[in-house]
Amino acid sequence: MSEKEKINIVYIDDDRDEAISEYLSEDYQNERYNVEYKEVGFEGDKGYESLLDSPEVASANVYINRF
């Protein structure tokens, strides 16, 4: 049996949604991939450029944002 490929999902939000966060961190699974999930808070006063400096954002395969 071969090892599953890893996929990084990052949820970006300025006002975290508990339902989304809970689903992605506790309930979401994928048969084809090992899913690694992280959350990054967006601070509007720092601008979008601050997201580019985030190692979590830089390593993500999938971005979910809500702001």
Rosetta blueprint (number, residue, H / E / L):
1 M L
2 S L
3 E L
4 K L
5 E E
6 K E
7 I E
8 N E
9 I E
10 V E
11 Y E
12 I E
13 D E
14 D L
15 D L
16 R L
17 D L
18 E H
19 A H
20 I H
21 S H
22 E H
23 Y H
24 L H
25 S H
26 E H
27 D H
28 Y L
29 Q L
30 N L
31 E L
32 R L
33 Y E
34 N E
35 V E
36 E E
37 Y E
38 K E
39 E E
40 V E
41 G E
42 F L
43 E L
44 G H
45 D H
46 K H
47 G L
48 Y L
49 E H
50 S H
51 L H
52 L H
53 D L
54 S L
55 P H
56 E H
57 V H
58 A H
59 S L
60 A L
61 N L
62 V E
63 Y E
64 I E
65 N E
66 R E
67 F L
